[in-house]
């Protein structure tokens, strides 16, 4: 997994991984999205995750990682740990 390519990730797995660094759900919308927020690396971070069934599109996942201040390597460690 750590070959530099982001793996397909289901939304619930992503939410669990982000919770490990303190970015947790703060609001569920009426639709199929959840807002997450928390402090990471000394900054308040927030993002929105779509809860649609399959894996998140690559561009969406990259955007969420940017919102949360995570590198790919940090994200891989969260998924593995």
C-alpha positions as a printed Julia matrix, in Angstrom:
81×3 Matrix{Float64}:
   0.0    0.0    0.0
   2.87   2.41   0.66
   3.98   2.49  -3.0
   2.84   6.11  -3.18
  -0.56   5.4   -4.74
  -3.64   6.16  -2.71
  -5.76   3.05  -2.23
  -9.52   3.04  -2.79
 -11.01   3.9    0.6
 -14.58   3.54   1.77
 -15.97   6.55   3.64
 -16.47   4.75   6.96
 -12.85   3.53   6.95
 -11.67   7.08   6.22
 -13.74   8.48   9.1
 -12.27   5.9   11.5
  -8.73   6.73  10.35
  -9.25  10.48  10.79
 -10.68   9.93  14.29
  -7.26   8.54  15.31
  -5.82  12.05  14.91
  -8.75  13.85  16.5
 -10.7   14.8   13.38
 -14.14  13.51  14.28
 -17.72  13.79  13.03
 -19.38  16.98  14.22
 -22.47  17.07  12.03
 -24.45  14.67   9.88
 -26.51  16.28   7.15
 -29.97  15.2    6.09
 -28.39  13.81   2.96
 -25.44  11.49   2.75
 -22.58  13.66   3.99
 -20.83  14.07   7.32
 -18.79  17.05   8.46
 -15.63  16.32  10.44
 -13.52  18.72  12.46
 -10.71  18.79  14.99
  -7.25  20.08  15.77
  -4.31  18.52  13.95
  -0.75  19.86  13.77
  -1.76  22.88  15.82
  -4.51  23.99  13.45
  -8.27  23.61  13.41
  -9.16  21.4   10.45
 -12.52  20.59   8.88
 -13.72  18.63   5.9
 -16.81  16.93   4.5
 -17.04  13.25   3.59
 -19.7   11.76   1.32
 -21.2    8.56   2.71
 -22.1    7.06  -0.66
 -21.6    3.31  -0.9
 -18.37   2.73  -2.82
 -14.84   3.99  -2.49
 -14.17   7.71  -2.61
 -12.96   9.15  -5.93
  -9.21   9.85  -5.93
  -9.62  13.61  -6.3
 -12.07  13.72  -3.4
  -9.72  11.71  -1.19
  -6.77  13.97  -2.05
  -8.87  17.02  -1.18
  -9.87  15.55   2.18
  -6.23  14.77   3.01
  -5.27  18.35   2.12
  -8.11  19.71   4.28
  -6.85  17.62   7.19
  -3.18  18.5    6.7
  -2.14  14.91   6.05
   0.56  13.61   3.73
   0.08  10.36   1.87
   2.59   8.67   4.18
   0.73   9.82   7.28
  -2.52   8.59   5.78
  -1.01   5.17   5.0
   0.12   4.87   8.63
  -3.38   5.71   9.86
  -4.91   3.06   7.61
  -2.39   0.42   8.69
  -2.51   1.22  12.41
